[in-house]
Amino acid sequence: MAAWHALIRGHGGMMRKLEAELQAAHGLSLAAYEVLAHVSEAPDRRLRMSDLTTCSQLSPSGLTRLVDKLVRDGLVERVRCAADARVVYAALTERGLEQLEAAYPTHLRGVRAHAIDRWDRDERDTVACALGKLADLPPH
């Protein structure tokens, strides 16, 4: 239980710090940053909403609300698939790419300061191995 509690406290504290840093420097939530990053890594910088739900930490309705906000902010746009009108993509706009590129150094600095640089190489390898086993858990 000590390991579990440390994981929960450590994760929660780190997420709050990363969120605060992104908000202060770029007016961007951590969830928004992660959505922009996932979309930017997809072919043509567009990702099916259903795939985005799978790779995000948000519920489908939470993701829909966040994408609605990102659309209002001009950072992404919704694009219907030409071959299947049921499919909707979240597509990164130029403004969204600029926002992501501006926020990336802040996020990277935070991840390094709040996690990576606190561990030596063996600890990083152990954490990667241990948490990698959790990453393989099915979503439900």
Sequence and secondary structure as in RCSB ss.txt:
>XXXX:A:sequence
MAAWHALIRGHGGMMRKLEAELQAAHGLSLAAYEVLAHVSEAPDRRLRMSDLTTCSQLSPSGLTRLVDKLVRDGL
VERVRCAADARVVYAALTERGLEQLEAAYPTHLRGVRAHAIDRWDRDERDTVACALGKLADLPPH
>XXXX:A:secstr
 HHHHHHHHHHHHHHHHHHHHHHHHHS  HHHHHHHHHHHHSGGGEEEHHHHHHHSSS HHHHHHHHHHHHHTTS
EEEEE SS TT EEEEE HHHHHHHHHHHHHHHHHHHHHTGGGS HHHHHHHHHHHHHHHTS   
